[in-house]
Amino acid sequence: FLDHMSQNKPVDGVQIQTVHNQTKYGEKGLVLKPKAIWKLADLKGEIIEVYNKSNQPIALSKEWFIDNQVAGLKFSQNTLMPKTSGFVYRVYGAVNG
């Protein structure tokens, strides 16, 4: 599921909802912009654009994006250079609704 999300290749039966205007702020001043929610059976996936607004490279840490409900996580790149964006792909299992 994570690979399909990161390649933007939906599998049969997946429902995709585009997310707008939900900017949040994360660790080290990262700007987090949820872009899409993927739902398939009991799986829910989030695609989050991550922007490094600082003047220093930031190595992304899985701990910043994982809680006890996260079943899988993938970064488009492990380090964001200054003033660049990447993506975080996060999957939750056994989701209802």
Buried (B, 14 or more C-beta within 10 A) or exposed (E): BBEBBBEEEEEEEBEBEEEEEEEEEBEBEBBBBBEBBBBBEEBBBBBBBBBBBBEEEBEBEEEBBEEEEBBBBBBBEEEBEEEBBBBBBBBBEEBEE
